Amino acid sequence: MYKPSTIVFFVFIASFLAAPLIYTLDKLVLMESSKWVFLAGVIVLPLFGLLSTLFVQQHEGKNETLYYVWCIFSFTAVVDLFIGLELDGFVKGFMEFYLREGEPYLRSSYGTSINWWDGTGHFSMYLGLIYLLVSGRDYRLLCLYWVGSITHSMIVFMPGNVIGNKGLKWSYFLNVPYVFYPIYAGVRCLRMGMKNRWRIYPTEKKTWEKVAERLFAVWFLAAIVMASFRFICCMGCKEKITQYYLKEIEPYLNDPTQYGRTQALCYFYYFTPVYVAFFCSLIYPGELWVKDWSLIHAGASMQAQFVYIWSSLKWRTKPEFQVPDTVEARCIFWTVNLSLVIVPHLFAWYCHKSEIRDFFNDCVSPCVSPKLKSFQGEGRTFQKVESIQREIIYIQRTPEKNEDETPTRRVTRSQKKLK
């Protein structure tokens, strides 16, 4: 049985078999038909799934559906990496057939950016998820982050392809698994978290925690206002402030490819309810669902802002739809869009600060000497025992109310007076 690190290494090497494969397909005459391009994808992806079974023949991971999903997606992530490399001119002769007969809308700035993110960010997540799965560790938190990232990419990407100006071909349907399997993984991880879920009644918080929650609440309100304002701008409002914002601050919202507008609509219809829910969770704390959804939101915001910022600045976008080269436009653009990715990650960190602390303690513990480990363990045990003893002593010292005690005292006092 292979070690987990060895399995991840095999998946990494096997994923790069995509390079000679797509180079060969690019030279075939059959690939001049969009139907044959679609059939090539349908045939190749299951074959790579069968190849990935060789790495876990004597491992428990062979019965795990998500293992094969992540292996196949890691293969397609390398394909997307080569699409990004070819679109930016780093390689040539690998994916020309696919850009011509498969998904021509990938030639846009948004298509290039989404391929770069899939070939780097998602590919790294797949390798990490495979390692956690085959090593028997908890992969739920990273899986929720990945679910947020890839689900959001499909929410913007697939409708944008339909309403854009590039047209659709058969290979558009190769994106369908990227919709269903992340939903399956997300529902599965959320149900895993619900098994041990109960309401927490919070104790007294520290000063910095109170300040942080107030700042988060203010930011969520500001994010709701910003998402609503962008939505109004994209809906064709004729007010001076909206026209000024579209022309002088974020003209990419009016890009003919429609990806920028779809992104703004996504923020209004999907992100705004999340902002409202998080704001309410800060007012009424103790709900554990916030922890899971903070990770999904953080993953979605990372993918959204990485692609949106890149698309707004990339050379493939026409100059009139790029961010204007003025101090005011750059300051507002970077302040708004960086906050939309930084603050969600800070909020996710705040919700999982105890898990992060335990994770780093586990990472540091192998470096600690055995004697110090035993001393720390004895110290923690002693602290727990001491706290329990204090509770017992407190209970013993607490007088118990006796219902018969008061009347008997009255009788004895009256008897003394009579005497």
C-alpha positions in Angstrom: 0.0 0.0 0.0 1.4 3.4 -1.0 1.9 6.2 1.4 -0.4 9.2 1.1 2.4 11.4 -0.1 3.3 8.9 -2.8 -0.3 8.7 -4.0 -0.5 12.5 -4.3 2.8 12.4 -6.2 1.4 9.8 -8.6 -1.7 11.9 -9.2 0.4 15.0 -9.8 2.6 13.2 -12.4 -0.4 11.5 -14.0 -2.2 14.8 -14.3 0.6 16.2 -16.5 0.0 13.4 -19.0 -2.6 15.9 -20.3 0.3 17.8 -22.0 1.3 15.1 -24.5 -2.4 14.1 -25.0 -3.7 17.6 -25.9 -0.6 18.2 -28.0 -1.5 15.1 -30.0 -5.2 15.9 -30.3 -4.3 19.4 -31.6 -2.7 17.7 -34.6 -5.6 15.5 -35.5 -7.9 16.4 -38.4 -10.9 15.0 -36.4 -10.6 17.8 -33.9 -11.8 20.3 -36.5 -15.3 19.2 -35.6 -16.9 20.5 -32.3 -18.7 17.1 -31.8 -15.4 15.2 -32.0 -13.9 17.6 -29.5 -16.8 17.0 -27.1 -16.5 13.2 -27.6 -12.8 13.3 -26.9 -13.5 14.9 -23.6 -16.2 12.4 -22.7 -13.9 9.5 -23.5 -10.6 10.7 -21.9 -11.9 11.8 -18.5 -13.4 8.4 -17.5 -10.2 6.7 -18.7 -8.2 8.9 -16.4 -10.5 7.9 -13.6 -9.7 4.3 -14.3 -6.0 5.1 -14.2 -6.3 6.7 -10.8 -7.6 3.4 -9.4 -4.1 2.0 -9.8 -2.8 4.3 -7.1 -5.3 3.1 -4.4 -5.8 -0.6 -5.1 -4.9 -1.6 -1.6 -6.1 1.5 0.1 -9.4 2.6 1.7 -9.6 5.5 -0.8 -10.6 3.2 -3.6 -14.2 3.1 -2.2 -14.4 6.9 -2.0 -16.3 8.7 -4.8 -14.7 12.0 -4.1 -11.2 10.6 -4.6 -12.0 9.8 -8.3 -13.7 13.2 -8.7 -10.7 15.1 -7.5 -8.3 13.0 -9.6 -10.3 13.7 -12.7 -10.6 17.3 -11.9 -6.9 17.6 -11.2 -6.3 16.3 -14.8 -8.7 18.9 -16.2 -7.0 21.6 -14.1 -3.8 20.9 -15.9 -5.6 21.1 -19.2 -6.9 24.5 -18.1 -3.4 25.5 -17.1 -2.2 24.9 -20.6 -5.2 26.8 -22.0 -4.1 29.8 -19.9 -0.5 29.4 -21.0 -1.5 29.3 -24.6 -3.8 32.3 -24.4 -1.1 34.4 -22.8 1.5 33.2 -25.4 3.7 31.1 -23.1 3.2 27.9 -25.2 1.8 27.2 -28.6 0.2 24.3 -30.4 -1.5 22.6 -27.4 -5.1 23.9 -27.2 -5.7 25.8 -30.4 -8.3 23.1 -31.5 -10.2 23.5 -28.3 -10.3 27.2 -28.3 -11.5 27.1 -31.9 -14.0 24.2 -31.8 -14.5 23.6 -28.1 -15.0 26.7 -26.0 -14.2 29.9 -28.0 -15.5 32.1 -25.2 -12.3 31.2 -23.2 -10.4 33.7 -25.4 -11.9 36.5 -23.3 -10.1 38.0 -20.4 -12.5 36.3 -18.0 -12.0 33.0 -19.7 -8.2 33.3 -19.4 -8.4 34.3 -15.8 -10.7 31.5 -14.8 -8.4 28.9 -16.5 -5.4 30.3 -14.6 -7.3 30.0 -11.3 -8.4 26.5 -12.0 -4.8 25.5 -13.1 -3.2 26.9 -10.0 -5.6 27.4 -7.1 -8.0 24.5 -7.7 -5.2 22.2 -8.7 -3.5 22.8 -5.4 -6.7 22.2 -3.6 -7.3 18.9 -5.4 -3.8 17.6 -4.3 -4.4 18.8 -0.7 -7.9 17.1 -0.6 -6.5 13.9 -2.0 -3.8 13.8 0.6 -6.2 14.5 3.5 -8.6 11.8 2.2 -6.1 9.0 1.7 -4.3 9.8 5.0 -7.5 9.5 6.9 -7.6 13.1 8.0 -10.5 15.5 8.1 -10.8 17.1 4.7 -14.2 18.8 5.4 -12.9 22.3 5.9 -10.8 22.4 2.8 -13.6 20.8 0.8 -16.0 23.5 1.9 -13.6 26.1 0.7 -13.2 24.4 -2.6 -16.9 24.0 -3.0 -17.4 27.7 -2.5 -14.7 28.5 -5.1 -15.7 26.2 -7.9 -19.4 26.6 -7.4 -19.1 30.4 -7.7 -17.0 30.0 -10.8 -19.8 28.0 -12.5 -22.5 30.4 -11.3 -20.8 33.2 -13.2 -19.1 31.3 -16.0 -22.0 29.3 -17.4 -24.7 32.0 -17.6 -22.0 34.4 -18.9 -21.3 32.0 -21.7 -25.0 31.9 -22.7 -25.6 35.6 -22.7 -22.2 36.6 -24.0 -21.1 37.3 -27.6 -18.9 34.3 -28.2 -21.5 31.6 -29.0 -21.8 28.0 -27.6 -20.7 24.6 -28.9 -20.9 21.0 -27.7 -18.0 21.3 -25.3 -20.0 23.7 -23.2 -21.7 20.6 -21.6 -18.3 19.4 -20.4 -18.8 21.9 -17.6 -21.9 20.1 -16.2 -19.9 17.8 -13.8 -18.4 20.9 -12.3 -21.9 21.9 -11.2 -23.2 18.6 -9.8 -20.2 17.1 -8.0 -19.3 20.2 -6.0 -23.0 20.4 -4.9 -22.7 16.7 -3.9 -19.5 17.3 -2.0 -20.9 20.4 -0.3 -24.1 18.7 0.9 -22.1 15.8 2.1 -19.7 18.0 4.1 -22.5 20.1 5.6 -24.3 16.9 6.7 -21.1 15.7 8.3 -20.9 18.9 10.3 -24.6 18.6 11.3 -24.0 15.3 13.1 -22.3 16.9 16.0 -24.2 20.2 15.9 -25.8 21.9 18.9 -26.3 25.5 19.9 -23.4 27.1 21.8 -24.2 29.6 24.5 -21.2 31.9 24.4 -19.3 32.9 27.5 -17.9 36.3 28.2 -15.9 37.5 25.2 -12.6 39.3 25.2 -12.3 42.9 24.4 -10.7 42.4 21.0 -13.4 39.8 20.1 -16.1 42.4 20.8 -14.3 45.0 18.7 -13.7 42.5 15.8 -17.4 41.5 15.7 -18.5 45.2 15.6 -16.1 45.8 12.7 -17.3 42.8 10.9 -20.9 43.9 11.4 -20.1 47.3 9.9 -18.3 45.8 7.0 -21.2 43.4 6.2 -23.6 46.4 6.1 -21.2 48.3 3.8 -20.9 45.2 1.5 -24.7 45.0 1.3 -24.8 48.6 0.2 -22.0 48.1 -2.3 -23.6 45.0 -3.9 -26.9 46.8 -4.2 -25.2 49.8 -5.8 -23.4 47.7 -8.4 -26.6 45.9 -9.2 -28.4 49.2 -9.8 -25.5 50.3 -12.0 -25.7 47.2 -14.1 -29.5 47.5 -14.5 -29.1 50.7 -16.5 -29.8 53.3 -13.9 -29.5 56.8 -15.5 -28.5 58.7 -12.3 -25.3 60.7 -12.5 -23.5 58.8 -9.8 -24.2 55.4 -11.4 -23.1 56.6 -14.8 -20.0 58.1 -13.3 -19.1 54.9 -11.5 -19.6 52.8 -14.7 -17.5 55.1 -16.8 -14.8 56.3 -14.4 -14.4 53.6 -11.7 -15.4 50.1 -12.9 -16.2 50.1 -16.7 -15.7 46.4 -16.8 -19.2 46.0 -15.5 -20.3 47.0 -19.0 -18.0 44.7 -20.9 -19.7 43.0 -23.9 -18.7 39.5 -22.7 -21.3 40.1 -19.8 -19.0 38.4 -17.2 -18.6 41.5 -15.2 -22.4 42.2 -15.2 -23.0 38.5 -14.2 -20.5 38.9 -11.4 -22.4 41.9 -10.0 -25.7 40.1 -10.3 -24.2 37.2 -8.4 -23.1 39.5 -5.6 -26.5 40.9 -5.3 -28.6 37.8 -5.5 -26.3 35.3 -3.7 -23.8 37.2 -1.6 -26.2 39.8 -0.1 -28.3 37.1 1.7 -25.1 35.7 3.1 -24.0 39.1 4.3 -27.4 39.5 6.0 -27.2 36.1 7.6 -23.6 36.8 8.9 -24.7 40.1 10.3 -27.6 38.5 12.2 -25.2 35.8 13.5 -23.1 38.5 15.1 -26.2 40.0 16.8 -27.4 36.5 17.9 -24.2 34.5 18.4 -23.9 30.8 19.0 -25.0 29.3 15.7 -22.6 26.7 14.3 -23.8 27.0 10.7 -21.8 30.2 10.4 -18.5 28.3 10.6 -19.2 26.1 7.6 -20.7 28.9 5.5 -17.9 31.3 6.3 -15.5 28.9 4.5 -17.8 28.5 1.5 -18.1 32.3 1.4 -14.3 32.7 1.7 -13.7 30.3 -1.2 -16.3 32.0 -3.4 -14.9 35.5 -2.7 -11.3 34.3 -3.5 -12.3 33.0 -6.9 -14.6 35.9 -7.6 -12.1 38.6 -6.8 -9.1 36.9 -8.3 -10.8 36.5 -11.7 -12.7 39.9 -11.6 -9.6 41.9 -10.7 -7.5 40.2 -13.3 -10.2 40.6 -16.0 -10.5 44.3 -15.2 -6.8 44.9 -15.7 -5.9 42.3 -18.4 -4.9 43.3 -21.9 -7.6 41.1 -23.5 -10.2 43.5 -22.2 -10.7 46.5 -24.4 -9.1 49.6 -23.1 -12.4 51.4 -22.7 -13.6 48.7 -20.3 -10.4 48.5 -18.2 -9.9 50.3 -14.9 -9.0 54.0 -15.8 -5.5 55.0 -15.0 -6.4 57.7 -12.5 -5.6 57.9 -8.8 -9.2 58.1 -7.8 -10.3 55.1 -9.9 -7.4 53.0 -8.7 -7.9 53.8 -5.0 -11.6 53.1 -5.1 -11.2 50.0 -7.3 -8.5 48.4 -5.1 -10.2 49.3 -1.8 -13.5 47.9 -2.7 -12.3 44.7 -4.5 -9.5 43.8 -2.0 -11.8 44.2 0.9 -14.3 41.8 -0.7 -11.6 39.1 -0.6 -9.7 39.9 2.6 -12.5 40.5 5.0 -14.3 37.2 4.2 -11.1 35.3 4.9 -10.6 37.2 8.2 -14.2 36.3 9.2 -13.6 32.7 8.4 -10.4 32.7 10.4 -12.3 34.3 13.3 -15.0 31.6 13.2 -12.3 28.9 13.1 -9.7 30.4 15.4 -10.0 27.4 17.9 -9.5 24.8 15.1 -6.6 26.8 13.7 -5.0 27.0 17.1 -5.4 23.2 17.6 -3.9 22.6 14.1 -0.8 24.6 14.9 -0.5 22.9 18.3 -0.5 19.5 16.6 2.1 20.7 14.0 4.4 22.0 16.8 3.9 19.1 19.1 6.2 16.7 17.1 9.0 19.2 17.6 8.6 19.1 21.4 10.6 16.7 23.5 8.7 13.8 25.1 9.5 15.0 28.6 8.1 18.4 27.8 5.0 16.7 26.2 4.4 14.7 29.3 4.9 17.7 31.5 2.4 19.7 29.4 0.0 16.8 29.5 0.3 16.5 33.3 -0.1 20.3 33.7 -3.3 20.3 31.6 -4.6 17.3 33.5 -3.8 18.9 36.8 -5.6 22.1 35.7 -8.7 20.1 34.7 -8.7 18.1 38.0 -8.2 21.3 40.0 -11.1 23.0 38.3 -13.3 19.9 39.0 -12.2 19.9 42.6 -13.1 23.5 43.0 -16.6 22.8 41.6 -17.0 19.9 44.0 -15.9 22.0 47.0 -18.2 24.8 45.9 -21.1 22.4 45.8 -20.3 21.0 49.2 -20.0 24.4 50.8 -23.3 25.6 49.3 -25.9 25.1 52.0 -28.9 23.0 51.1 -32.3 24.4 51.8 -34.2 22.3 54.3 -38.0 22.8 54.3 -38.3 21.5 57.9 -35.5 23.6 59.3 -37.5 26.9 59.7 -40.5 25.6 61.6 -38.4 23.6 64.0 -36.3 26.7 64.9 -39.5 28.7 65.6 -40.8 26.0 68.0 -37.6 25.8 70.0 -37.4 29.6 70.4 -41.0 29.8 71.6 -40.3 27.0 74.1 -37.3 28.9 75.4 -39.4 32.0 76.0 -42.0 29.9 77.9 -39.3 28.5 80.1 
